[in-house]
Amino acid sequence: MNQDLSNSISAVGVNGLLSIVVSLICIALTWWALQQLKLDLIVRHPKGPQGKLLHLLLAVVLGRFVAEFLIDYITWSQMIRYMF
């Protein structure tokens, strides 16, 4: 009984760590991809602090959407083994 609880806690910890790593990687990749976006067409001063903050917020939001999809996909693929 105690071993099962320990394994469950370990699995939750691994899933949490995986989610953090995937989220940070996706945000970094989104930041890198957004470097090619011409914000000067949308924002008055893209090099100013507000323009940089907008760039950062876009990277976090888009990166989180991508990370959420990847984490869901990993979870769903792990659930397939219970189908049979």
C-alpha positions as CSV (number, residue, x, y, z in Angstrom):
1,M,0.0,0.0,0.0
2,N,2.7,2.4,1.0
3,Q,4.7,1.5,-2.1
4,D,1.7,2.3,-4.4
5,L,1.4,5.7,-2.8
6,S,5.1,6.4,-3.2
7,N,4.9,5.4,-6.9
8,S,1.8,7.6,-7.4
9,I,3.6,10.6,-5.8
10,S,6.7,9.9,-8.0
11,A,4.5,9.8,-11.1
12,V,2.9,13.1,-10.2
13,G,6.3,14.7,-9.6
14,V,7.6,13.4,-13.0
15,N,4.6,14.7,-14.8
16,G,4.9,18.1,-13.1
17,L,8.6,18.3,-14.0
18,L,7.8,17.2,-17.6
19,S,5.1,19.9,-17.9
20,I,7.5,22.6,-16.6
21,V,10.3,21.6,-19.0
22,V,8.0,21.3,-22.0
23,S,6.4,24.7,-21.2
24,L,9.7,26.5,-20.9
25,I,11.0,24.9,-24.1
26,C,7.9,25.9,-26.0
27,I,8.0,29.5,-24.7
28,A,11.7,29.7,-25.7
29,L,10.9,28.4,-29.2
30,T,8.0,30.8,-29.5
31,W,10.3,33.7,-28.4
32,W,12.8,32.6,-31.0
33,A,10.1,32.3,-33.8
34,L,8.6,35.7,-32.9
35,Q,12.0,37.4,-33.6
36,Q,11.0,37.3,-37.2
37,L,7.7,39.1,-36.6
38,K,7.7,42.7,-37.7
39,L,6.1,44.4,-34.7
40,D,6.9,47.8,-36.1
41,L,3.9,47.4,-38.4
42,I,1.6,47.0,-35.4
43,V,3.3,48.8,-32.5
44,R,4.6,52.4,-32.6
45,H,7.9,51.7,-30.7
46,P,8.7,48.0,-30.9
47,K,12.2,48.5,-29.3
48,G,10.7,50.3,-26.3
49,P,9.8,48.7,-23.0
50,Q,6.1,48.3,-24.0
51,G,7.0,46.7,-27.3
52,K,9.4,44.3,-25.6
53,L,6.8,43.4,-23.0
54,L,4.2,42.7,-25.7
55,H,6.8,40.5,-27.4
56,L,7.4,38.6,-24.2
57,L,3.6,38.2,-23.5
58,L,3.0,36.9,-27.0
59,A,5.8,34.4,-26.5
60,V,4.4,33.2,-23.2
61,V,0.8,33.0,-24.4
62,L,1.6,31.2,-27.7
63,G,4.2,29.0,-26.1
64,R,1.8,28.0,-23.4
65,F,-0.8,27.0,-26.0
66,V,1.7,24.9,-27.8
67,A,3.0,23.3,-24.6
68,E,-0.6,22.5,-23.5
69,F,-1.2,20.7,-26.7
70,L,2.1,18.7,-26.4
71,I,1.4,17.8,-22.8
72,D,-2.2,16.7,-23.6
73,Y,-0.8,14.7,-26.5
74,I,1.7,12.9,-24.3
75,T,-1.1,12.2,-21.7
76,W,-3.4,10.9,-24.4
77,S,-0.7,8.7,-25.9
78,Q,-0.1,7.2,-22.4
79,M,-3.8,6.5,-22.0
80,I,-3.9,4.4,-25.1
81,R,-2.3,1.5,-23.3
82,Y,-5.4,1.2,-21.1
83,M,-7.6,0.6,-24.2
84,F,-6.6,-3.0,-24.7
